[in-house]
Amino acid sequence: MEKFKKVLNEMKGYIVTGIGYVLPVIIVGGICMAFATFLPEGELKTIFASISDFGLKKYDIFLIMFIAHTMVPKVSLAPAFFVGLYANSMELGIFGALIVGLLVGYMCRFLSNVKLKESGKALFSMVVIPIFVSIAGVFVVHYLLHAPVVYFTKSLTALLQGMAGSNAVLLGVVLGCMIGFDLGGPVNKVAGLFALSMVTEGIRWPMTLACAAYMLPSLGAGLATLLDRKKRYFDKDEQIAGKSAFIMGFLLLSEPAIPFMLADPAFMIPVNMLMSAILCGGYAFFQITSTVALGPIFSFGVTNHPFIGLLLLLACTIGLALLILLRRKTLLAKGELEIIDDEVLA
């Protein structure tokens, strides 16, 4: 049982690392999609649209390569590329990419552990492993993975397409709780991964609300420090971190709020989950959808209900900031928080 848990933790680590590596690819694709949306017809629009297609429609190839490379550096890159290309052509999507990345990585690791004489190791790594894993991986994708993964993806897509009203709100609340839970951790990334996978299927509303939720923790924590003008509740380092978090929140980054979460996890984790759930539930209730995944501010012009989206984000940001300040004030009154010479003593 312990060995099984160890393997699961290893797999989770490989997936999280791979997702972290592929995020810049997706971000570039999203930014270029925004440019292509606003540009007039012409060569420049075509160029940005092409870059966007690579970033948003081929990212699964990169994800497979990054996961495999995390498991077995260098040797796994070539077979991961070829198997990834085939998986992309078979439309396995992001869930298939996770499986294929692990598959290629474990196959390469197994073959890399074959004991050989020094003279044969280089040839084996450079020729035998890439060829064998590429061919075997493609066959596994074609005959074993394709049917069940595509069935799962299509079933999930059909379920989401049929969601409306309370069902959509429930999903929004769940995604919000996941995004607000660990701020860039595995649960947070799984929620984003799910929303992203739906974009490739033409369903954009989960990604729209996810983008708003990614902004909230950093904006809320940052606003709390900005409202603390007399510096009663935050020390000098937190004041600086808060300003930085507030700015980074506009870039859809929740990680800058991690220091505030770690300073008081028993309060910050539930309150981040609560406010993110309210925000995402509100987005789902009003069926807010954007054609680009840049958050309610930068995608204002391509959102169906832009003012409602902005008001929801503003209300939840202010609410989160006030709750954080109230918590700090309560701790200070109880003597559990003291600031002396710009240092917090808790």
Buried (B, 14 or more C-beta within 10 A) or exposed (E): EEEEEEEEEEBEEBBBBBBEBBBEBBBBBBBBBBBBBEBEEEEEBEBBBEBBBBBBEBBBBBBBBBBBBBBBEEBBBBBBBBBBBBBBEBBBBBBBBBBBBBBBBBBBBEBBEEEEEEEEEEEBBEEBBBEBBBEBBBEBBEEEBBEEBBEBBEEBBEEBEEBEEEEBBEBBBBBBBBBBBBBBBBBBBBBBBBBBBBBBBEBBBBBBBBBBBBBBBBBBBBBBBBBBEEEEBBBEEBBEBBBBBBBBBBBBBBBBBBBBBEBBEEBBBEBBBBBBBBBBBBBBBBBBBBBBBBBBBBBBEBBBBBEBBBBBBEBBBBBBBBBBBEBBBEBBEEEEBEBEEEEBEE
